[in-house]
Amino acid sequence: MLGVFIGFFAWLSFDLKKVIDHSKNERMVLYNLACLDKLNTSITYIERNQKPYLIQRNNTNNIVRIEQGYQIANEALKELKKTCGNQFLACSEVSILDSLMKEKRKASNKIIFLSQNKQPELALDLINSKADSLLIESFILQYSKLYKNQRDQLLKVQFLNQQQNANANKLLVLISVITIIFFGFSMWWLLMQITQKDTLLQENQSYIETINNNNAAIKELQLQEHQLAQSLKHSNELLEGKVNNQTQLIIDVFERIKQVHIGTDSNLNIVYANGKIEDLFGVDSQKLMGKPIWDFLFPLAGDPLTKLLKDTRPVVGKSNLEFIHPQNGKWYDASIYYAENGVSMIIRNINKNKLDELDLQKSRQMYEFISKANEIILHAKRADDLFSQICELSVSYSDILFTWIGVPDAITQIVKPIIWAGKGADYLTAIRNITTTDVPTGRGPSGKAIREGIHYYCNDIEHDPAMEIWRDEALSRGFKSSIALPIKTNGKVVAALTMYAATAFYFTNEQVGLLLNVSENISFALQSFYNDGQRKISELQLLKLSQAIEQSSASVAISDLEGKIEYVNPAFCNLTGYSVDEAIGQNPRILKTGRTSEYEYLQLWQTLTDKKPWHGEFCNKKKNGDLYWEYAVISPIVNQNGEVTNYVAVKENITERKRLEEEQQRMTVDLLQRNKDLEQFSYMLSHNIRGPLTNILGLIMAVRNGLLKVDEELILEGISKSADSMDQVIKDVTEILQVRKYSIESKEDLDLSLVFDVVQKNLSNLITEKGAVIESDFSKANYLF
């Protein structure tokens, strides 16, 4: 009997232990909820104090409250870390909340720092940034997930507690009855065994004490049950209030976030939509309540999003879909969170990020295009091959539909296509009237690029007035934007590369810059082709020049900056007598005779130092010592950097010319002397002829006028003498001129005093008539030869 009693109480203790364990579990879950509630209070405290207008005012108390909020959050997270790691709460979930709170703290520190340093605008930018919104959203989602989990755990624990408490109450009643019966039976048994040994009495007495103790324990358990029931009732009431507050807080937070948030029931009817839906899509959130989510999604995103919800909806999980709004053309992202009791959807405006992503994709394609284009340019040998490969490469990317290269006609100024690739080659037939002149048909991208020598692009063919002439043809082929790039050679536009894209506003500033690099590289390649052609021509000309120098009759010598001879042509060797080997490395001083002054050499080097050519004459000496004259032009050779690298002297043998010049100089002196003699004879004739002539004319005039009354014979005699004198003078002049015909070597002495006497005798009558007196002195120059 005693064994049965002990076993019964052991079983009873085990059931009571279960009651106590379930009570502990309930308290643990309640504690977790309390910590989560504390954490929620902290983030609410932080967000309420992190208001833009408060930050802008640099409210110190407000910043202190933010710090207090983070302190409360840290305490709550610290307690959650202690209690996690059991069947009710995973530590990994708490770690996610802790990480999000740390990131939020970093963002708040930046906001506080900017506010304290009087930079409220930057603080506001951080508050309104997408990063802060994503942190809040992620924190709320994680918090809501944990809170819902703990709430579900609490309901399960409470349910088990209720069952265990009911069982415990039944057991307590049974225990009471059994105890009474057993206690009565025990008393009767003790009375019957009163005469037994003292040892048995003591043993029974211990059993009685045990029973009494168990009764006391049972009463204590009953009291604990009552207290626990009251506590649970109070906790439930408190929890319901907290849940209501929490729900309202979550709704408040969802109203504050910048994204659209929609919640549905299990039938996918909308039960919640925040006010942001009106800002993004112009839809009243209240009018959506109770309506199927398809009514909202289909006009917004069409089939893809509705199909995703209908056909692929899992029991739990998440899916994403990006879509373009059919009216405003902006990009949005829909994050769909599935659960057993409905769907939660968050829609974000990702237009800027999407456009940036598309621009980045275009940039990657453009960089790839440039890389391959440069490779083509590097290996191209002809312009036609280069143009063809560039056009084919450009249309290999999906965004570029058509590319062509046109060149201007020098006479008609019409742009003629020479190479093209892509879809819509018949477009060239429709636009064949493009010109480079400033007329309507020349104001499109291709015409302007060639005419003005700069790139020109049209990012909206549909609305650009300059594209009116070609608009219909372009749009019918899907061309929405275009760009024309000039291709130059020797600084002159020789062609235009024109590309057409399938989307409007395709050519950004970055892409235009990259395409300009391509056109410049193409121009560089064409310049290289041109330079190669010119180089071959130059090489041929250089060969001709080399042959001309080698075969020239003028001597040519090239020296370095120190004057050492580096090259001489055959004419130099023939003139100087020095061979090529003898002349190379020598200084031109080997030809020096000393007849050129130092001053002339200084002038020569000064002229060359000024990078100007010097020209002059030298009297040089041959190898055998013979002298010769040469006319030299010495010029500096200047490289591309303007530096003098060599000197070249081109010299002509003028020895014979110098001899002729000396002969000519002697003849000139002789002519000058003869001119002087003629002047003297002219003076003499003027007097010797004019005197007798005057006498004759005077006598004739006097006779006519009847002024002289003398014998006519005397008059005739005077006329006859004067005529004889004139005749003699003429004879004398004739003899003198006859003498001057002979060369200078046939000279003879002439006595000037005798000549003067003859002249004076011939003019004696005239001298006497005029009463003139003539004196002469030839002591210092008596002879003329």
Stockholm file with secondary structure:
# STOCKHOLM 1.0

chainA/1-785         MLGVFIGFFAWLSFDLKKVIDHSKNERMVLYNLACLDKLNTSITYIERNQKPYLIQRNNTNNIVRIEQGYQIANEALKELKKTCGNQFLACSEVSILDSLMKEKRKASNKIIFLSQNKQPELALDLINSKADSLLIESFILQYSKLYKNQRDQLLKVQFLNQQQNANANKLLVLISVITIIFFGFSMWWLLMQITQKDTLLQENQSYIETINNNNAAIKELQLQEHQLAQSLKHSNELLEGKVNNQTQLIIDVFERIKQVHIGTDSNLNIVYANGKIEDLFGVDSQKLMGKPIWDFLFPLAGDPLTKLLKDTRPVVGKSNLEFIHPQNGKWYDASIYYAENGVSMIIRNINKNKLDELDLQKSRQMYEFISKANEIILHAKRADDLFSQICELSVSYSDILFTWIGVPDAITQIVKPIIWAGKGADYLTAIRNITTTDVPTGRGPSGKAIREGIHYYCNDIEHDPAMEIWRDEALSRGFKSSIALPIKTNGKVVAALTMYAATAFYFTNEQVGLLLNVSENISFALQSFYNDGQRKISELQLLKLSQAIEQSSASVAISDLEGKIEYVNPAFCNLTGYSVDEAIGQNPRILKTGRTSEYEYLQLWQTLTDKKPWHGEFCNKKKNGDLYWEYAVISPIVNQNGEVTNYVAVKENITERKRLEEEQQRMTVDLLQRNKDLEQFSYMLSHNIRGPLTNILGLIMAVRNGLLKVDEELILEGISKSADSMDQVIKDVTEILQVRKYSIESKEDLDLSLVFDVVQKNLSNLITEKGAVIESDFSKANYLF
#=GR chainA/1-785 SS CHHHHHHHHHHHHHHHHHHHHHHHHHHHHHHHHHHHHHHHHHHHHHHHHCCHHHHHHTCHHHHHHHHHHHHHHHHHHHHHHHHCSSSSCCHHHHHHHHHHHHHHHHHHHHHHHHHHTTCHHHHHHHHTSHHHHHHHHHHHHHHHHHHHHHHHHHHHHHHHHHHHHHHHHHHHHHHHHHHHHHHHHHHHHHHHTTTSCHHHHHHHHHHHHHHHHHHHHHHHHHHHHHHHHHHHHHHHHHHHHHHHHHHHHHHHHHHHSSSEEEEECTTCBEEEECTHHHHHHCCCGGGGTTSBHHHHHHHHHCHHHHHHHHHSCCSSEEEEEEEECTTTCCEEEEEEEEETTEEEEEEEECHHHHHHHHHHHHHHHHHHHHHHHHHHHHHCCSHHHHHHHHHHHHTTSTTEEEEEEEEECTTTCBEEEEEEEESCTTHHHHTTTCBSSSSGGGSSHHHHHHHHSSCEEESCTTTCGGGTTTHHHHHHTTCCEEEEEEEEETTEEEEEEEEEESSTTCCCHHHHHHHHHHHHHHHHHHHHHHHHHHHHHHHHHHHHHHHHHHHCSSEEEEECTTCCEEEECHHHHHHHCCCHHHHTTCCGGGGCCSCSCHHHHHHHHHHHHTTCCEEEEEEEECTTSCEEEEEEEEEEEECTTSCEEEEEEEEEECHHHHHHHHHHHHHHHHHHHHHHHHHHHHHHHHHHHHHHHHHHHHHHHHHHHTCCCSCHHHHHHHHHHHHHHHHHHHHHHHHHHHHHTSCTTSCCCEEHHHHHHHHHHHTHHHHHHHTCCCCCCCSSCCEEC
#=GC SS_cons         CHHHHHHHHHHHHHHHHHHHHHHHHHHHHHHHHHHHHHHHHHHHHHHHHCCHHHHHHTCHHHHHHHHHHHHHHHHHHHHHHHHCSSSSCCHHHHHHHHHHHHHHHHHHHHHHHHHHTTCHHHHHHHHTSHHHHHHHHHHHHHHHHHHHHHHHHHHHHHHHHHHHHHHHHHHHHHHHHHHHHHHHHHHHHHHHTTTSCHHHHHHHHHHHHHHHHHHHHHHHHHHHHHHHHHHHHHHHHHHHHHHHHHHHHHHHHHHHSSSEEEEECTTCBEEEECTHHHHHHCCCGGGGTTSBHHHHHHHHHCHHHHHHHHHSCCSSEEEEEEEECTTTCCEEEEEEEEETTEEEEEEEECHHHHHHHHHHHHHHHHHHHHHHHHHHHHHCCSHHHHHHHHHHHHTTSTTEEEEEEEEECTTTCBEEEEEEEESCTTHHHHTTTCBSSSSGGGSSHHHHHHHHSSCEEESCTTTCGGGTTTHHHHHHTTCCEEEEEEEEETTEEEEEEEEEESSTTCCCHHHHHHHHHHHHHHHHHHHHHHHHHHHHHHHHHHHHHHHHHHHCSSEEEEECTTCCEEEECHHHHHHHCCCHHHHTTCCGGGGCCSCSCHHHHHHHHHHHHTTCCEEEEEEEECTTSCEEEEEEEEEEEECTTSCEEEEEEEEEECHHHHHHHHHHHHHHHHHHHHHHHHHHHHHHHHHHHHHHHHHHHHHHHHHHHTCCCSCHHHHHHHHHHHHHHHHHHHHHHHHHHHHHTSCTTSCCCEEHHHHHHHHHHHTHHHHHHHTCCCCCCCSSCCEEC
//
